[in-house]
Amino acid sequence: MIVMEKVGRKMSIFITGGTGYIGSRTVDVALQQGYPVTVLTRDAKKADELQRKGAKTLVGDLLEEGDWQKELADAEYVIHLAAPPTWGKKVTTKVAQNYQKGHYDMTVRLLDNINAERLKKLIYIAGTSYLGDAGEGDPAIETFRSQPKGWGPYISPSVDILPRYVNKGVPIVTAFPGQVYGADSWFPQLFLEPLAKNKPVIGLKGHNPLFSPIHVQDCARAFLFLLEAGQPGESYILVDDKPIRSGDITTLSAEALKVREKKRYVPTWLCRLLLGPVLTEYATSHTNFSNEKLKKAGFSYQFPTIQSGITDVVAEWNSRAKSSGSS
């Protein structure tokens, strides 16, 4: 764990994007581990919810002037998760280009407002799509780089400027999570909900790529671990121990739900029509990556494989469904 005491006080963490799918879990884990947390959010309602959990909040936007600038300049530890929202919509090239601009502008505004002399560590969250299609051979490591795929081309401008700030003395550690699964967002929507309703999970005809998943709890824990153990200027891939074929995730989900497995395959052209080219390319690329560097740094997993994590996710998802139904 991070050394918590310095000059008689606990170190605090400034988190951007702390109300999103991964960010909210990161805030929860940080609070559970006893860290004072300050969260920048655009949503006043979510800010109230975070305050009730024990976090300090700032309502504001990285792309606008605000009180967050002074708070950020005073920060010693930062986790940057903020990104333009895209989930739930068709990702056309125009949508992706707007995302790219917003993502880059957020990155620059963040880095231009930190105090490099005061800051001790900044964990910058990217994604393995930046590294490209890793193929079906041995899992790729941090030095691997091919043509970025899916979201990769649209986060590349942001990631590519990081060395410029590292050279200026900003202690940036770059994290590249794989497919982050949990009881929120894409995983239940694509797998659990259709299976629970006796509907098929949709797959792409002729494609069964390798995915490198990581449980959202382990992903959040890894961010906090890197605040201590991550080396500035270095990058770390955050995935679990064993890549899995996308089609096998359906099988595991059905087993965890104790329902009959159902699959339906659609042609790539139809997926491009419904979801857009970006998500289609992402779904057909091999995110086949290794966690060797993270584990050698000393990180240990609660859920080292998706086989060990799906049962936990299904239990949480069922619990939320029952709670929602009772209310």
C-alpha positions in Angstrom: 0.0 0.0 0.0 1.0 3.6 -0.4 2.8 5.1 2.6 -0.1 6.9 4.2 1.6 9.2 6.6 3.8 12.2 5.8 4.3 15.1 8.1 1.5 13.8 10.3 -1.2 13.6 7.6 -2.7 11.2 5.2 -1.9 11.6 1.5 -4.9 12.3 -0.7 -5.8 11.3 -4.2 -7.4 13.6 -6.9 -9.5 11.5 -9.3 -11.0 12.6 -12.6 -13.8 10.6 -14.1 -14.7 9.2 -10.6 -18.4 8.8 -11.4 -17.9 6.5 -14.4 -18.0 2.7 -14.6 -14.4 2.2 -13.6 -13.9 5.5 -11.8 -16.7 4.9 -9.3 -15.2 1.6 -8.3 -11.8 3.2 -8.0 -13.3 5.8 -5.7 -15.0 3.1 -3.6 -11.8 1.1 -3.3 -9.7 4.1 -2.4 -12.2 5.1 0.3 -12.2 1.5 1.6 -8.4 1.6 1.9 -8.6 4.8 3.9 -7.4 7.3 1.4 -8.8 10.9 1.4 -10.3 11.3 -2.1 -11.2 14.4 -4.1 -13.3 13.7 -7.2 -13.9 16.1 -10.1 -17.3 15.5 -11.7 -19.6 17.4 -14.0 -22.7 15.9 -12.3 -23.9 17.7 -9.2 -26.3 14.8 -8.3 -23.5 12.3 -8.4 -21.3 14.7 -6.4 -23.8 14.5 -3.6 -23.8 10.7 -3.7 -20.0 10.7 -3.5 -20.0 13.1 -0.5 -22.3 10.7 1.3 -19.7 8.0 0.8 -17.0 10.2 2.3 -15.4 11.7 -0.7 -14.7 15.4 -1.3 -16.1 16.5 -4.6 -15.7 19.4 -7.1 -18.4 20.0 -9.6 -16.6 21.2 -12.7 -15.2 20.3 -16.1 -11.6 19.8 -17.2 -12.4 21.8 -20.3 -13.6 24.9 -18.4 -12.0 27.2 -15.8 -12.9 26.3 -12.2 -11.9 25.6 -8.6 -10.6 22.2 -9.8 -7.4 24.0 -11.1 -6.2 25.0 -7.6 -7.1 21.6 -6.1 -5.2 19.9 -8.9 -2.2 22.1 -8.5 -2.1 21.2 -4.8 -2.5 17.4 -5.5 0.3 14.9 -4.8 -1.4 11.9 -6.3 -3.7 11.9 -9.3 -5.7 9.2 -11.2 -7.0 10.4 -14.5 -10.0 8.5 -15.8 -12.1 11.3 -17.3 -13.1 10.8 -21.0 -15.9 12.0 -23.2 -19.0 9.8 -22.8 -19.7 7.3 -25.6 -21.3 4.2 -24.2 -24.8 3.4 -25.5 -24.6 5.1 -28.8 -23.6 4.1 -32.3 -19.9 5.1 -32.7 -19.6 6.6 -36.2 -16.4 8.1 -37.4 -17.7 11.6 -36.6 -18.5 10.5 -33.0 -15.1 9.0 -32.7 -13.4 12.1 -34.0 -15.3 14.3 -31.5 -14.2 11.9 -28.8 -10.6 12.2 -29.9 -10.7 16.0 -29.7 -12.4 15.9 -26.3 -10.0 13.3 -25.0 -6.9 15.2 -26.2 -8.2 18.5 -24.8 -8.9 16.9 -21.4 -5.4 15.4 -21.3 -3.7 18.7 -22.2 -5.8 20.7 -19.7 -5.0 18.2 -16.9 -1.3 18.2 -17.5 -1.0 21.9 -18.0 -2.7 22.5 -14.6 -0.7 20.1 -12.4 2.3 21.3 -10.3 5.2 19.1 -11.4 7.2 20.0 -8.4 4.5 19.0 -5.9 3.1 16.0 -7.8 4.5 12.6 -6.8 2.6 10.3 -9.2 -0.1 10.6 -11.9 -1.7 7.4 -13.1 -2.9 8.1 -16.7 -5.5 5.5 -17.9 -5.3 4.6 -21.6 -6.4 1.2 -23.0 -4.9 -1.7 -24.9 -6.6 -0.6 -28.1 -3.8 1.9 -28.3 -1.3 -0.9 -28.6 -3.1 -2.6 -31.5 -4.0 -6.1 -32.5 -1.7 -8.5 -30.5 -2.5 -11.6 -32.6 -3.0 -15.1 -31.4 0.5 -16.0 -30.4 2.1 -15.4 -27.0 0.5 -12.6 -25.0 2.1 -9.3 -25.9 3.9 -7.1 -23.4 4.2 -3.3 -22.9 6.8 -2.9 -25.7 4.4 -4.3 -28.3 3.0 -1.8 -30.7 1.1 -2.4 -34.0 -1.5 -0.2 -35.7 -4.0 1.0 -33.1 -7.4 -0.6 -33.4 -10.9 0.3 -32.4 -10.6 3.2 -30.0 -6.8 3.1 -30.3 -6.5 5.7 -33.2 -8.7 8.1 -31.2 -6.7 8.0 -28.0 -3.3 7.9 -29.7 -2.8 11.7 -29.9 -3.4 11.9 -26.1 -1.1 9.1 -25.2 1.6 10.2 -27.7 2.0 13.5 -25.9 2.7 12.0 -22.5 6.5 11.6 -23.0 6.7 15.3 -23.6 5.4 16.0 -20.1 7.5 13.2 -18.6 10.6 14.9 -20.1 9.5 18.0 -18.3 9.5 16.2 -15.0 5.8 15.1 -14.7 5.8 11.7 -13.0 3.3 9.9 -15.3 2.6 6.2 -15.1 0.5 5.0 -18.0 -2.0 2.1 -17.4 -3.4 0.1 -20.3 -6.4 -1.9 -19.0 -7.9 -4.7 -21.2 -11.6 -5.5 -21.2 -12.8 -4.3 -17.8 -15.8 -6.5 -16.8 -18.1 -6.0 -13.8 -21.8 -5.7 -12.8 -22.2 -2.5 -14.7 -21.9 -1.3 -18.3 -21.1 -3.6 -21.3 -20.8 -7.0 -19.6 -24.3 -7.5 -18.3 -25.8 -5.7 -21.3 -24.0 -7.9 -23.8 -24.0 -11.2 -22.0 -26.0 -11.5 -18.7 -29.2 -9.7 -19.7 -29.9 -11.6 -22.9 -29.0 -14.9 -21.4 -31.2 -14.3 -18.3 -34.1 -13.5 -20.7 -33.5 -16.7 -22.7 -32.2 -14.6 -25.6 -29.0 -15.3 -27.6 -25.7 -13.4 -27.1 -24.8 -11.8 -30.4 -21.4 -12.6 -31.9 -19.7 -11.8 -35.2 -19.7 -14.5 -37.8 -16.2 -15.7 -38.6 -14.6 -13.9 -35.6 -13.7 -15.4 -32.2 -10.8 -13.1 -31.1 -8.7 -13.4 -27.9 -9.7 -11.0 -25.2 -7.6 -10.1 -22.1 -10.2 -9.2 -19.4 -9.7 -7.8 -15.9 -12.3 -7.6 -13.1 -13.2 -4.0 -12.3 -12.3 -4.5 -8.7 -8.8 -5.7 -9.6 -8.5 -2.8 -12.2 -9.3 -0.3 -9.5 -6.9 -1.9 -7.0 -4.2 -1.9 -9.7 -4.5 1.9 -10.2 -4.0 2.4 -6.4 -1.1 -0.1 -6.4 0.6 1.8 -9.2 0.5 5.0 -7.2 3.1 3.3 -5.0 4.9 0.8 -7.2 4.5 2.3 -10.7 7.7 3.8 -12.1 7.3 7.3 -13.7 7.7 7.2 -17.4 6.8 3.5 -17.5 3.6 1.8 -18.8 1.8 -1.2 -17.3 -0.8 -3.5 -18.9 -3.7 -4.4 -16.6 -5.2 -7.7 -17.6 -5.7 -11.0 -15.8 -3.7 -14.2 -16.1 -5.3 -15.8 -19.0 -6.7 -14.5 -22.3 -10.0 -16.0 -23.4 -11.9 -16.4 -26.6 -14.8 -14.0 -26.9 -17.2 -16.9 -27.6 -16.2 -18.6 -24.4 -17.3 -15.7 -22.3 -20.9 -16.6 -23.3 -20.4 -20.1 -22.1 -19.0 -19.0 -18.7 -21.8 -16.5 -18.3 -24.5 -19.1 -19.0 -22.8 -21.5 -16.5 -22.7 -18.8 -13.8 -26.3 -17.9 -14.4 -27.3 -21.6 -14.6 -29.2 -21.1 -17.8 -29.0 -22.6 -21.3 -26.3 -21.1 -23.5 -27.6 -19.3 -26.6 -25.6 -17.7 -29.4 -26.4 -15.9 -32.6 -23.9 -14.8 -35.1 -24.3 -11.8 -37.4 -22.2 -10.7 -40.4 -19.6 -8.0 -39.8 -21.3 -5.6 -42.2 -24.5 -5.6 -40.0 -22.4 -4.9 -36.9 -20.8 -2.0 -38.6 -24.3 -0.7 -39.6 -25.7 -1.0 -36.1 -22.7 -0.2 -33.9 -20.4 1.7 -36.3 -16.9 0.9 -37.5 -15.0 1.7 -34.3 -16.7 -0.8 -32.0 -16.8 -3.4 -34.8 -13.0 -3.1 -35.3 -12.5 -3.3 -31.5 -14.7 -6.4 -31.3 -12.7 -8.2 -34.0 -9.2 -7.4 -32.7 -7.1 -9.7 -30.5 -6.5 -8.0 -27.2 -4.0 -10.7 -26.2 -1.8 -9.2 -23.6 0.4 -10.2 -20.6 0.3 -9.0 -17.0 3.8 -10.2 -16.3 5.2 -6.7 -15.6 2.4 -5.8 -13.2 2.8 -9.0 -11.3 6.6 -8.7 -11.1 6.0 -5.3 -9.5 4.2 -7.1 -6.7 0.5 -6.8 -7.6 -1.8 -9.7 -6.6 -5.2 -10.4 -8.0 -8.4 -11.1 -6.2 -9.8 -12.6 -9.5 -6.8 -13.8 -11.5 -9.0 -15.2 -14.3 -12.4 -14.4 -15.7 -13.4 -17.9 -14.7 -12.9 -16.9 -11.1 -14.4 -13.5 -11.5 -17.7 -14.1 -13.3 -19.4 -15.8 -10.4 -18.7 -12.7 -8.3 -20.0 -10.4 -11.0 -23.2 -12.5 -11.5 -23.8 -12.4 -7.7 -23.5 -8.6 -7.6 -25.6 -8.2 -10.7 -28.4 -10.4 -9.3 -28.2 -8.6 -6.0 -28.7 -5.3 -7.7 -31.6 -6.6 -9.8 -33.4 -7.9 -6.6 -32.8 -4.6 -4.8 -34.1 -2.6 -7.8 -37.1 -4.9 -8.0 -37.9 -4.6 -4.3 -37.7 -0.8 -4.5 
